[in-house]
Amino acid sequence: MPQSEAALQIIRALRAAGHQAYLAGGCVRDLLLGRTPGDYDVATSATPDIVLDMFPRTFAVGAHFGVVLVAPEAQDARFVTEVATFRSDGAYSDGRHPDAVRYTTSPEEDAKRRDFTINGLLLDPLAASAPESHEVSGHDFSRAVNAPFKSEGASAPAAGLLDFVGGVPDLRAGIVRAIGRPDLRFEEDHLRMLRAVRFAARFGFEIEPATLTAMRALAPRIHAVSRERVRDELTRMLTEGRARRAFELLEESRLLHEVLPEIVRMKGVAQPPQYHPEGDVWVHTLMLLEQLEPGCSMTLAWGALLHDVGKPTTFRVAPDRIRFDGHVEVGVAMGAEICRRFRFSNDETRQILALIENHMRFADAERMKASTLKRFFRLEGFHEHLVLHRMDCMAASRNLDHYNFVREKWQATPEETVRPKPLITGRELIAAGYAPGSGFREMLRAAEDAQLEGAVATAQEALKLVAEKFGPPPNR
């Protein structure tokens, strides 16, 4: 069952029981913008206990705040719908959750406690789709809602749309505006400041001046938000296809100074113009972010953001040109600290740091031995290394010679020759008469190098090479 149809069924059932029920928030915004909503939320006058009783498959994950998840009856259903009771919120002592909520039967009160005007819209999909009939599909109401909004010269929004906060004019004008007083909205949930940036970047909107002013003033409050929540918002910004705009807005709002001061330090750090005609490290990094495609992996996105994070610390002007000696090693250390700060998983951290550590190796690829190049190809997620290098080139000299060489070699090299089964192991060395010890690792490495180079092809040839290089086994 499509998620839109599941939401419609819930609204029909609530209406039949005498309750008000509307689509609410982001799904209404997306429908009006002609986008496919990621999910569909329902706002209703029915209290959580009523919702829990009405539907057979429910989850009271947020019932304390008036939120119940409703799942379709079909066991294979993939979607749940968030059903929230109309409410007005009390104070937010923790900067995230209201200390108390008061249920209401007023959709206007519910709309006015939300974050931004573009997210404060309510929609009666039954009226929007077909006022004369409630038997409509999700596709029908999506089309019906969107058409009048996007029509040239349309003077009124779709039927069934409730706008108590000025969301429709702001959608038309491309503005992210806090509902009511911006400082109060951000004091209620400090993460809303990052969400304002994300929405503005995602839709190509501007942040309304008073809202932006409040964000600048309250930016230090973002430290009260858990690092995981901040990390997740930043990751969404990086992977939605508008990363450059998001980070420009983060800097403009001073939020970047609070969450990633290491990135702010890139501003004004000059680079050698013969290699980086685009400008300083900040501009170069923005140009990389601009190339991140929607839906890219979070490790690639963070690797792109942090690949040159070590440059400001290692900047120096040498007699010949500007240099950043050791910036990769410094960058790896700084990247590790950033990953710890935002509590990335071990696997995520490993890949992000690998992208930083190896992003300069492409320049040496044409001089690498075959064994070294094949070991380069063994890097986990090598495709991400290749993509990052291409973006790095396109944000600088635009010379893709190294990229093309590595890509062609990688594509032409069979996997079985990159990771061949070892010709010998420690067992064969012991059988040949070598005593186990620390030297085994070097012996096996030499045998594998020769195998990758194509110099040996059998166990006997590998053992002969070891004997020639390290001496014959004792007592043989």
Secondary structure, DSSP 4 states (H G I P E B T S, - for coil): --HHHHHHHHHHHHHHTT--EEEETHHHHHHHTTPPPS--EEEESS-HHHHHHH-SSEEEEEGGGTEEEE--SSTT----EEEEE-EEE---TTSSS-S-EEE-S-HHHHHHTSSBGGG--EE-HHHHH-TT-S---HHHHHHHHHHHHHSTT--S--TTEE-SSSHHHHHHHTEE-BSS-HHHHHHH-TTHHHHHHHHHHHHTPEEPHHHHHHHHHHGGGGGGS-HHHHHHHHHHHHHSS-HHHHHHHHHHTTHHHHH-HHHHTTTT----TTT-TT-SHHHHHHHHHTTPPTT--HHHHHHHHHTTTTHHHH-EE-SSSEE-TTHHHHHHHHHHHHHHHTT--HHHHHHHHHHHHHTTGGGGGGGS-HHHHHHHHTSTTHHHHHHHHHHHHHTTT---HHHHHHHHHHHHS-HHHHSPPPS--HHHHHHHTPPPSTHHHHHHHHHHHHHHHTS--SHHHHHHHHHHHH-PPTT-
